[in-house]
Amino acid sequence: MVGFRNRLIHAYDAVDSSMIWAIIKKHLAPLKSEVIDKLED
């Protein structure tokens, strides 16, 4: 996620929407689960 943030901030002209969508589909659900678990602790 950190690497993606850096690329998005510093090389936004090299990021296309299909790449962003692929990252969201792959990583958002696990991240959401981790956040929910941490909030329930």
mmCIF entry with sequence, helices, sheets and N, C-alpha, C, O atoms, coordinates in Angstrom:
data_MODEL
# 
_entry.id   MODEL 
# 
_entity.id                         1 
_entity.type                       polymer 
_entity.pdbx_number_of_molecules   1 
# 
_entity_poly.entity_id                      1 
_entity_poly.type                           'polypeptide(L)' 
_entity_poly.nstd_linkage                   no 
_entity_poly.nstd_monomer                   no 
_entity_poly.pdbx_seq_one_letter_code       MVGFRNRLIHAYDAVDSSMIWAIIKKHLAPLKSEVIDKLED 
_entity_poly.pdbx_seq_one_letter_code_can   MVGFRNRLIHAYDAVDSSMIWAIIKKHLAPLKSEVIDKLED 
_entity_poly.pdbx_strand_id                 A 
# 
loop_
_entity_poly_seq.entity_id 
_entity_poly_seq.num 
_entity_poly_seq.mon_id 
_entity_poly_seq.hetero 
1 1  MET n 
1 2  VAL n 
1 3  GLY n 
1 4  PHE n 
1 5  ARG n 
1 6  ASN n 
1 7  ARG n 
1 8  LEU n 
1 9  ILE n 
1 10 HIS n 
1 11 ALA n 
1 12 TYR n 
1 13 ASP n 
1 14 ALA n 
1 15 VAL n 
1 16 ASP n 
1 17 SER n 
1 18 SER n 
1 19 MET n 
1 20 ILE n 
1 21 TRP n 
1 22 ALA n 
1 23 ILE n 
1 24 ILE n 
1 25 LYS n 
1 26 LYS n 
1 27 HIS n 
1 28 LEU n 
1 29 ALA n 
1 30 PRO n 
1 31 LEU n 
1 32 LYS n 
1 33 SER n 
1 34 GLU n 
1 35 VAL n 
1 36 ILE n 
1 37 ASP n 
1 38 LYS n 
1 39 LEU n 
1 40 GLU n 
1 41 ASP n 
# 
_struct_asym.id          A 
_struct_asym.entity_id   1 
# 
loop_
_struct_conf.conf_type_id 
_struct_conf.id 
_struct_conf.pdbx_PDB_helix_id 
_struct_conf.beg_label_comp_id 
_struct_conf.beg_label_asym_id 
_struct_conf.beg_label_seq_id 
_struct_conf.pdbx_beg_PDB_ins_code 
_struct_conf.end_label_comp_id 
_struct_conf.end_label_asym_id 
_struct_conf.end_label_seq_id 
_struct_conf.pdbx_end_PDB_ins_code 
_struct_conf.beg_auth_comp_id 
_struct_conf.beg_auth_asym_id 
_struct_conf.beg_auth_seq_id 
_struct_conf.end_auth_comp_id 
_struct_conf.end_auth_asym_id 
_struct_conf.end_auth_seq_id 
_struct_conf.pdbx_PDB_helix_class 
_struct_conf.details 
_struct_conf.pdbx_PDB_helix_length 
HELX_P HELX_P1 AA1 VAL A 2  ? HIS A 10 ? VAL A 2  HIS A 10 1 ? 9  
HELX_P HELX_P2 AA2 TYR A 12 ? ALA A 14 ? TYR A 12 ALA A 14 5 ? 3  
HELX_P HELX_P3 AA3 SER A 17 ? GLU A 40 ? SER A 17 GLU A 40 1 ? 24 
# 
_struct_conf_type.id          HELX_P 
_struct_conf_type.criteria    ? 
_struct_conf_type.reference   ? 
# 
loop_
_atom_site.group_PDB 
_atom_site.id 
_atom_site.type_symbol 
_atom_site.label_atom_id 
_atom_site.label_alt_id 
_atom_site.label_comp_id 
_atom_site.label_asym_id 
_atom_site.label_entity_id 
_atom_site.label_seq_id 
_atom_site.pdbx_PDB_ins_code 
_atom_site.Cartn_x 
_atom_site.Cartn_y 
_atom_site.Cartn_z 
_atom_site.occupancy 
_atom_site.B_iso_or_equiv 
_atom_site.pdbx_formal_charge 
_atom_site.auth_seq_id 
_atom_site.auth_comp_id 
_atom_site.auth_asym_id 
_atom_site.auth_atom_id 
_atom_site.pdbx_PDB_model_num 
ATOM 1   N N  . MET A 1 1  ? 0.821   -1.194 0.000   1.00 0.00 ? 1  MET A N  1 
ATOM 2   C CA . MET A 1 1  ? 0.000   0.000  0.000   1.00 0.00 ? 1  MET A CA 1 
ATOM 3   C C  . MET A 1 1  ? 0.868   1.261  0.000   1.00 0.00 ? 1  MET A C  1 
ATOM 4   O O  . MET A 1 1  ? 0.553   2.239  -0.678  1.00 0.00 ? 1  MET A O  1 
ATOM 5   N N  . VAL A 1 2  ? 1.950   1.231  0.758   1.00 0.00 ? 2  VAL A N  1 
ATOM 6   C CA . VAL A 1 2  ? 2.824   2.400  0.809   1.00 0.00 ? 2  VAL A CA 1 
ATOM 7   C C  . VAL A 1 2  ? 3.437   2.659  -0.559  1.00 0.00 ? 2  VAL A C  1 
ATOM 8   O O  . VAL A 1 2  ? 3.501   3.801  -1.013  1.00 0.00 ? 2  VAL A O  1 
ATOM 9   N N  . GLY A 1 3  ? 3.887   1.593  -1.213  1.00 0.00 ? 3  GLY A N  1 
ATOM 10  C CA . GLY A 1 3  ? 4.474   1.744  -2.541  1.00 0.00 ? 3  GLY A CA 1 
ATOM 11  C C  . GLY A 1 3  ? 3.480   2.308  -3.532  1.00 0.00 ? 3  GLY A C  1 
ATOM 12  O O  . GLY A 1 3  ? 3.833   3.130  -4.378  1.00 0.00 ? 3  GLY A O  1 
ATOM 13  N N  . PHE A 1 4  ? 2.229   1.866  -3.429  1.00 0.00 ? 4  PHE A N  1 
ATOM 14  C CA . PHE A 1 4  ? 1.193   2.384  -4.317  1.00 0.00 ? 4  PHE A CA 1 
ATOM 15  C C  . PHE A 1 4  ? 0.942   3.860  -4.039  1.00 0.00 ? 4  PHE A C  1 
ATOM 16  O O  . PHE A 1 4  ? 0.773   4.652  -4.967  1.00 0.00 ? 4  PHE A O  1 
ATOM 17  N N  . ARG A 1 5  ? 0.920   4.222  -2.781  1.00 0.00 ? 5  ARG A N  1 
ATOM 18  C CA . ARG A 1 5  ? 0.703   5.625  -2.423  1.00 0.00 ? 5  ARG A CA 1 
ATOM 19  C C  . ARG A 1 5  ? 1.803   6.497  -3.007  1.00 0.00 ? 5  ARG A C  1 
ATOM 20  O O  . ARG A 1 5  ? 1.532   7.560  -3.565  1.00 0.00 ? 5  ARG A O  1 
ATOM 21  N N  . ASN A 1 6  ? 3.050   6.041  -2.875  1.00 0.00 ? 6  ASN A N  1 
ATOM 22  C CA . ASN A 1 6  ? 4.162   6.819  -3.415  1.00 0.00 ? 6  ASN A CA 1 
ATOM 23  C C  . ASN A 1 6  ? 4.045   6.974  -4.924  1.00 0.00 ? 6  ASN A C  1 
ATOM 24  O O  . ASN A 1 6  ? 4.263   8.061  -5.460  1.00 0.00 ? 6  ASN A O  1 
ATOM 25  N N  . ARG A 1 7  ? 3.703   5.890  -5.608  1.00 0.00 ? 7  ARG A N  1 
ATOM 26  C CA . ARG A 1 7  ? 3.551   5.970  -7.064  1.00 0.00 ? 7  ARG A CA 1 
ATOM 27  C C  . ARG A 1 7  ? 2.400   6.911  -7.431  1.00 0.00 ? 7  ARG A C  1 
ATOM 28  O O  . ARG A 1 7  ? 2.520   7.715  -8.355  1.00 0.00 ? 7  ARG A O  1 
ATOM 29  N N  . LEU A 1 8  ? 1.301   6.805  -6.710  1.00 0.00 ? 8  LEU A N  1 
ATOM 30  C CA . LEU A 1 8  ? 0.143   7.642  -7.003  1.00 0.00 ? 8  LEU A CA 1 
ATOM 31  C C  . LEU A 1 8  ? 0.463   9.118  -6.790  1.00 0.00 ? 8  LEU A C  1 
ATOM 32  O O  . LEU A 1 8  ? 0.039   9.963  -7.578  1.00 0.00 ? 8  LEU A O  1 
ATOM 33  N N  . ILE A 1 9  ? 1.200   9.434  -5.741  1.00 0.00 ? 9  ILE A N  1 
ATOM 34  C CA . ILE A 1 9  ? 1.525   10.822 -5.428  1.00 0.00 ? 9  ILE A CA 1 
ATOM 35  C C  . ILE A 1 9  ? 2.604   11.382 -6.351  1.00 0.00 ? 9  ILE A C  1 
ATOM 36  O O  . ILE A 1 9  ? 2.486   12.505 -6.843  1.00 0.00 ? 9  ILE A O  1 
ATOM 37  N N  . HIS A 1 10 ? 3.663   10.592 -6.586  1.00 0.00 ? 10 HIS A N  1 
ATOM 38  C CA . HIS A 1 10 ? 4.826   11.116 -7.296  1.00 0.00 ? 10 HIS A CA 1 
ATOM 39  C C  . HIS A 1 10 ? 4.845   10.817 -8.790  1.00 0.00 ? 10 HIS A C  1 
ATOM 40  O O  . HIS A 1 10 ? 5.554   11.485 -9.542  1.00 0.00 ? 10 HIS A O  1 
ATOM 41  N N  . ALA A 1 11 ? 4.086   9.834  -9.223  1.00 0.00 ? 11 ALA A N  1 
ATOM 42  C CA . ALA A 1 11 ? 4.093   9.481  -10.651 1.00 0.00 ? 11 ALA A CA 1 
ATOM 43  C C  . ALA A 1 11 ? 2.663   9.308  -11.146 1.00 0.00 ? 11 ALA A C  1 
ATOM 44  O O  . ALA A 1 11 ? 2.358   8.373  -11.888 1.00 0.00 ? 11 ALA A O  1 
ATOM 45  N N  . TYR A 1 12 ? 1.794   10.216 -10.729 1.00 0.00 ? 12 TYR A N  1 
ATOM 46  C CA . TYR A 1 12 ? 0.379   10.062 -11.059 1.00 0.00 ? 12 TYR A CA 1 
ATOM 47  C C  . TYR A 1 12 ? 0.124   10.020 -12.553 1.00 0.00 ? 12 TYR A C  1 
ATOM 48  O O  . TYR A 1 12 ? -0.884  9.462  -12.986 1.00 0.00 ? 12 TYR A O  1 
ATOM 49  N N  . ASP A 1 13 ? 1.006   10.593 -13.346 1.00 0.00 ? 13 ASP A N  1 
ATOM 50  C CA . ASP A 1 13 ? 0.826   10.552 -14.794 1.00 0.00 ? 13 ASP A CA 1 
ATOM 51  C C  . ASP A 1 13 ? 1.095   9.166  -15.371 1.00 0.00 ? 13 ASP A C  1 
ATOM 52  O O  . ASP A 1 13 ? 0.708   8.880  -16.505 1.00 0.00 ? 13 ASP A O  1 
ATOM 53  N N  . ALA A 1 14 ? 1.761   8.297  -14.595 1.00 0.00 ? 14 ALA A N  1 
ATOM 54  C CA . ALA A 1 14 ? 2.068   6.942  -15.060 1.00 0.00 ? 14 ALA A CA 1 
ATOM 55  C C  . ALA A 1 14 ? 1.073   5.909  -14.533 1.00 0.00 ? 14 ALA A C  1 
ATOM 56  O O  . ALA A 1 14 ? 1.225   4.719  -14.809 1.00 0.00 ? 14 ALA A O  1 
ATOM 57  N N  . VAL A 1 15 ? 0.069   6.335  -13.787 1.00 0.00 ? 15 VAL A N  1 
ATOM 58  C CA . VAL A 1 15 ? -0.907  5.425  -13.198 1.00 0.00 ? 15 VAL A CA 1 
ATOM 59  C C  . VAL A 1 15 ? -2.176  5.460  -14.038 1.00 0.00 ? 15 VAL A C  1 
ATOM 60  O O  . VAL A 1 15 ? -2.730  6.527  -14.303 1.00 0.00 ? 15 VAL A O  1 
ATOM 61  N N  . ASP A 1 16 ? -2.633  4.270  -14.457 1.00 0.00 ? 16 ASP A N  1 
ATOM 62  C CA . ASP A 1 16 ? -3.882  4.254  -15.216 1.00 0.00 ? 16 ASP A CA 1 
ATOM 63  C C  . ASP A 1 16 ? -5.008  3.663  -14.371 1.00 0.00 ? 16 ASP A C  1 
ATOM 64  O O  . ASP A 1 16 ? -4.759  2.974  -13.381 1.00 0.00 ? 16 ASP A O  1 
ATOM 65  N N  . SER A 1 17 ? -6.221  3.934  -14.763 1.00 0.00 ? 17 SER A N  1 
ATOM 66  C CA . SER A 1 17 ? -7.380  3.538  -13.965 1.00 0.00 ? 17 SER A CA 1 
ATOM 67  C C  . SER A 1 17 ? -7.520  2.029  -13.844 1.00 0.00 ? 17 SER A C  1 
ATOM 68  O O  . SER A 1 17 ? -8.001  1.544  -12.820 1.00 0.00 ? 17 SER A O  1 
ATOM 69  N N  . SER A 1 18 ? -7.114  1.270  -14.860 1.00 0.00 ? 18 SER A N  1 
ATOM 70  C CA . SER A 1 18 ? -7.222  -0.191 -14.760 1.00 0.00 ? 18 SER A CA 1 
ATOM 71  C C  . SER A 1 18 ? -6.272  -0.737 -13.694 1.00 0.00 ? 18 SER A C  1 
ATOM 72  O O  . SER A 1 18 ? -6.602  -1.708 -13.013 1.00 0.00 ? 18 SER A O  1 
ATOM 73  N N  . MET A 1 19 ? -5.108  -0.126 -13.544 1.00 0.00 ? 19 MET A N  1 
ATOM 74  C CA . MET A 1 19 ? -4.177  -0.551 -12.505 1.00 0.00 ? 19 MET A CA 1 
ATOM 75  C C  . MET A 1 19 ? -4.754  -0.231 -11.124 1.00 0.00 ? 19 MET A C  1 
ATOM 76  O O  . MET A 1 19 ? -4.676  -1.055 -10.213 1.00 0.00 ? 19 MET A O  1 
ATOM 77  N N  . ILE A 1 20 ? -5.322  0.943  -10.970 1.00 0.00 ? 20 ILE A N  1 
ATOM 78  C CA . ILE A 1 20 ? -5.929  1.324  -9.692  1.00 0.00 ? 20 ILE A CA 1 
ATOM 79  C C  . ILE A 1 20 ? -7.060  0.369  -9.338  1.00 0.00 ? 20 ILE A C  1 
ATOM 80  O O  . ILE A 1 20 ? -7.164  -0.074 -8.195  1.00 0.00 ? 20 ILE A O  1 
ATOM 81  N N  . TRP A 1 21 ? -7.911  0.049  -10.315 1.00 0.00 ? 21 TRP A N  1 
ATOM 82  C CA . TRP A 1 21 ? -9.037  -0.846 -10.067 1.00 0.00 ? 21 TRP A CA 1 
ATOM 83  C C  . TRP A 1 21 ? -8.549  -2.238 -9.671  1.00 0.00 ? 21 TRP A C  1 
ATOM 84  O O  . TRP A 1 21 ? -9.125  -2.851 -8.772  1.00 0.00 ? 21 TRP A O  1 
ATOM 85  N N  . ALA A 1 22 ? -7.510  -2.746 -10.314 1.00 0.00 ? 22 ALA A N  1 
ATOM 86  C CA . ALA A 1 22 ? -6.960  -4.062 -9.979  1.00 0.00 ? 22 ALA A CA 1 
ATOM 87  C C  . ALA A 1 22 ? -6.430  -4.080 -8.546  1.00 0.00 ? 22 ALA A C  1 
ATOM 88  O O  . ALA A 1 22 ? -6.632  -5.056 -7.823  1.00 0.00 ? 22 ALA A O  1 
ATOM 89  N N  . ILE A 1 23 ? -5.767  -3.025 -8.140  1.00 0.00 ? 23 ILE A N  1 
ATOM 90  C CA . ILE A 1 23 ? -5.241  -2.935 -6.775  1.00 0.00 ? 23 ILE A CA 1 
ATOM 91  C C  . ILE A 1 23 ? -6.382  -2.877 -5.770  1.00 0.00 ? 23 ILE A C  1 
ATOM 92  O O  . ILE A 1 23 ? -6.324  -3.533 -4.729  1.00 0.00 ? 23 ILE A O  1 
ATOM 93  N N  . ILE A 1 24 ? -7.406  -2.111 -6.065  1.00 0.00 ? 24 ILE A N  1 
ATOM 94  C CA . ILE A 1 24 ? -8.565  -2.016 -5.173  1.00 0.00 ? 24 ILE A CA 1 
ATOM 95  C C  . ILE A 1 24 ? -9.226  -3.376 -5.020  1.00 0.00 ? 24 ILE A C  1 
ATOM 96  O O  . ILE A 1 24 ? -9.520  -3.798 -3.901  1.00 0.00 ? 24 ILE A O  1 
ATOM 97  N N  . LYS A 1 25 ? -9.463  -4.066 -6.125  1.00 0.00 ? 25 LYS A N  1 
ATOM 98  C CA . LYS A 1 25 ? -10.127 -5.373 -6.071  1.00 0.00 ? 25 LYS A CA 1 
ATOM 99  C C  . LYS A 1 25 ? -9.313  -6.386 -5.282  1.00 0.00 ? 25 LYS A C  1 
ATOM 100 O O  . LYS A 1 25 ? -9.878  -7.229 -4.586  1.00 0.00 ? 25 LYS A O  1 
ATOM 101 N N  . LYS A 1 26 ? -7.994  -6.311 -5.384  1.00 0.00 ? 26 LYS A N  1 
ATOM 102 C CA . LYS A 1 26 ? -7.134  -7.287 -4.719  1.00 0.00 ? 26 LYS A CA 1 
ATOM 103 C C  . LYS A 1 26 ? -6.946  -6.990 -3.235  1.00 0.00 ? 26 LYS A C  1 
ATOM 104 O O  . LYS A 1 26 ? -6.921  -7.918 -2.427  1.00 0.00 ? 26 LYS A O  1 
ATOM 105 N N  . HIS A 1 27 ? -6.813  -5.730 -2.858  1.00 0.00 ? 27 HIS A N  1 
ATOM 106 C CA . HIS A 1 27 ? -6.369  -5.389 -1.510  1.00 0.00 ? 27 HIS A CA 1 
ATOM 107 C C  . HIS A 1 27 ? -7.423  -4.761 -0.602  1.00 0.00 ? 27 HIS A C  1 
ATOM 108 O O  . HIS A 1 27 ? -7.226  -4.736 0.613   1.00 0.00 ? 27 HIS A O  1 
ATOM 109 N N  . LEU A 1 28 ? -8.517  -4.260 -1.129  1.00 0.00 ? 28 LEU A N  1 
ATOM 110 C CA . LEU A 1 28 ? -9.454  -3.533 -0.281  1.00 0.00 ? 28 LEU A CA 1 
ATOM 111 C C  . LEU A 1 28 ? -10.183 -4.439 0.710   1.00 0.00 ? 28 LEU A C  1 
ATOM 112 O O  . LEU A 1 28 ? -10.305 -4.087 1.883   1.00 0.00 ? 28 LEU A O  1 
ATOM 113 N N  . ALA A 1 29 ? -10.665 -5.588 0.267   1.00 0.00 ? 29 ALA A N  1 
ATOM 114 C CA . ALA A 1 29 ? -11.396 -6.485 1.172   1.00 0.00 ? 29 ALA A CA 1 
ATOM 115 C C  . ALA A 1 29 ? -10.520 -6.968 2.331   1.00 0.00 ? 29 ALA A C  1 
ATOM 116 O O  . ALA A 1 29 ? -10.958 -6.912 3.480   1.00 0.00 ? 29 ALA A O  1 
ATOM 117 N N  . PRO A 1 30 ? -9.287  -7.445 2.066   1.00 0.00 ? 30 PRO A N  1 
ATOM 118 C CA . PRO A 1 30 ? -8.445  -7.842 3.203   1.00 0.00 ? 30 PRO A CA 1 
ATOM 119 C C  . PRO A 1 30 ? -8.124  -6.676 4.146   1.00 0.00 ? 30 PRO A C  1 
ATOM 120 O O  . PRO A 1 30 ? -8.080  -6.855 5.363   1.00 0.00 ? 30 PRO A O  1 
ATOM 121 N N  . LEU A 1 31 ? -7.904  -5.505 3.593   1.00 0.00 ? 31 LEU A N  1 
ATOM 122 C CA . LEU A 1 31 ? -7.629  -4.334 4.427   1.00 0.00 ? 31 LEU A CA 1 
ATOM 123 C C  . LEU A 1 31 ? -8.839  -3.997 5.287   1.00 0.00 ? 31 LEU A C  1 
ATOM 124 O O  . LEU A 1 31 ? -8.696  -3.693 6.472   1.00 0.00 ? 31 LEU A O  1 
ATOM 125 N N  . LYS A 1 32 ? -10.018 -4.049 4.702   1.00 0.00 ? 32 LYS A N  1 
ATOM 126 C CA . LYS A 1 32 ? -11.247 -3.774 5.450   1.00 0.00 ? 32 LYS A CA 1 
ATOM 127 C C  . LYS A 1 32 ? -11.401 -4.764 6.600   1.00 0.00 ? 32 LYS A C  1 
ATOM 128 O O  . LYS A 1 32 ? -11.748 -4.369 7.714   1.00 0.00 ? 32 LYS A O  1 
ATOM 129 N N  . SER A 1 33 ? -11.148 -6.042 6.343   1.00 0.00 ? 33 SER A N  1 
ATOM 130 C CA . SER A 1 33 ? -11.244 -7.062 7.389   1.00 0.00 ? 33 SER A CA 1 
ATOM 131 C C  . SER A 1 33 ? -10.265 -6.794 8.521   1.00 0.00 ? 33 SER A C  1 
ATOM 132 O O  . SER A 1 33 ? -10.620 -6.921 9.693   1.00 0.00 ? 33 SER A O  1 
ATOM 133 N N  . GLU A 1 34 ? -9.050  -6.427 8.183   1.00 0.00 ? 34 GLU A N  1 
ATOM 134 C CA . GLU A 1 34 ? -8.051  -6.128 9.210   1.00 0.00 ? 34 GLU A CA 1 
ATOM 135 C C  . GLU A 1 34 ? -8.456  -4.932 10.054  1.00 0.00 ? 34 GLU A C  1 
ATOM 136 O O  . GLU A 1 34 ? -8.289  -4.947 11.274  1.00 0.00 ? 34 GLU A O  1 
ATOM 137 N N  . VAL A 1 35 ? -8.983  -3.903 9.423   1.00 0.00 ? 35 VAL A N  1 
ATOM 138 C CA . VAL A 1 35 ? -9.409  -2.708 10.162  1.00 0.00 ? 35 VAL A CA 1 
ATOM 139 C C  . VAL A 1 35 ? -10.559 -3.050 11.100  1.00 0.00 ? 35 VAL A C  1 
ATOM 140 O O  . VAL A 1 35 ? -10.565 -2.624 12.255  1.00 0.00 ? 35 VAL A O  1 
ATOM 141 N N  . ILE A 1 36 ? -11.529 -3.814 10.614  1.00 0.00 ? 36 ILE A N  1 
ATOM 142 C CA . ILE A 1 36 ? -12.662 -4.212 11.459  1.00 0.00 ? 36 ILE A CA 1 
ATOM 143 C C  . ILE A 1 36 ? -12.174 -5.030 12.646  1.00 0.00 ? 36 ILE A C  1 
ATOM 144 O O  . ILE A 1 36 ? -12.615 -4.811 13.774  1.00 0.00 ? 36 ILE A O  1 
ATOM 145 N N  . ASP A 1 37 ? -11.262 -5.978 12.398  1.00 0.00 ? 37 ASP A N  1 
ATOM 146 C CA . ASP A 1 37 ? -10.712 -6.783 13.494  1.00 0.00 ? 37 ASP A CA 1 
ATOM 147 C C  . ASP A 1 37 ? -10.026 -5.910 14.534  1.00 0.00 ? 37 ASP A C  1 
ATOM 148 O O  . ASP A 1 37 ? -10.211 -6.115 15.733  1.00 0.00 ? 37 ASP A O  1 
ATOM 149 N N  . LYS A 1 38 ? -9.241  -4.946 14.090  1.00 0.00 ? 38 LYS A N  1 
ATOM 150 C CA . LYS A 1 38 ? -8.537  -4.062 15.025  1.00 0.00 ? 38 LYS A CA 1 
ATOM 151 C C  . LYS A 1 38 ? -9.511  -3.200 15.820  1.00 0.00 ? 38 LYS A C  1 
ATOM 152 O O  . LYS A 1 38 ? -9.300  -2.954 17.008  1.00 0.00 ? 38 LYS A O  1 
ATOM 153 N N  . LEU A 1 39 ? -10.571 -2.744 15.169  1.00 0.00 ? 39 LEU A N  1 
ATOM 154 C CA . LEU A 1 39 ? -11.542 -1.902 15.867  1.00 0.00 ? 39 LEU A CA 1 
ATOM 155 C C  . LEU A 1 39 ? -12.343 -2.694 16.899  1.00 0.00 ? 39 LEU A C  1 
ATOM 156 O O  . LEU A 1 39 ? -12.794 -2.138 17.900  1.00 0.00 ? 39 LEU A O  1 
ATOM 157 N N  . GLU A 1 40 ? -12.518 -3.984 16.653  1.00 0.00 ? 40 GLU A N  1 
ATOM 158 C CA . GLU A 1 40 ? -13.274 -4.817 17.590  1.00 0.00 ? 40 GLU A CA 1 
ATOM 159 C C  . GLU A 1 40 ? -12.451 -5.214 18.805  1.00 0.00 ? 40 GLU A C  1 
ATOM 160 O O  . GLU A 1 40 ? -13.013 -5.615 19.824  1.00 0.00 ? 40 GLU A O  1 
ATOM 161 N N  . ASP A 1 41 ? -11.125 -5.109 18.714  1.00 0.00 ? 41 ASP A N  1 
ATOM 162 C CA . ASP A 1 41 ? -10.252 -5.485 19.848  1.00 0.00 ? 41 ASP A CA 1 
ATOM 163 C C  . ASP A 1 41 ? -10.339 -4.516 20.979  1.00 0.00 ? 41 ASP A C  1 
ATOM 164 O O  . ASP A 1 41 ? -9.670  -4.694 21.997  1.00 0.00 ? 41 ASP A O  1 
# 
